[in-house]
Amino acid sequence: MFTMIPRGGEYPEDIHTSVWMKTGRQVPGGLVDGPLRKDIHDKQLGIAYGQPDEFAAVQNGVAVYGDDNGDYATNEPTMDGTADALLMMACWGARN
């Protein structure tokens, strides 16, 4: 999922970034990690949700996603993923 995309839709809001945590400003367009296999997620150290899991009703026991800045494993924008996504978007845009 991308931060702030689609506008008005479901996207990560409480992302694990210093910008969000220090200023409350969202950075649009970042590709966020997740979901992650539950058995791997459960072994991650230091994950601490600061609020109730808004996706608790749809967590399936196999994969986990948490839209909480305390979950670095599933809710952190990735530079490599974002760069790949931008390259794909540029290629698709060049065709049209």
C-alpha angles and dihedrals in degrees: 000000000000126000113255092359122146098027109230091014136094113294137140110287107166096050127176100249132120091233092059095040095049102035107016089234119135120223109221124224103023116142106231125213119243175115098078131191108270095231090057094041092053090058095054114111124227100018107146121168113218094198138025116289105263090196096050092114092058102038103118103200092249102067131025132204125176125187093205129113088229091067107078092166098064105015109050125106111241124216095210094047093046092049092050091048092050091050091052092047091050091051092049091046091052090056094056 
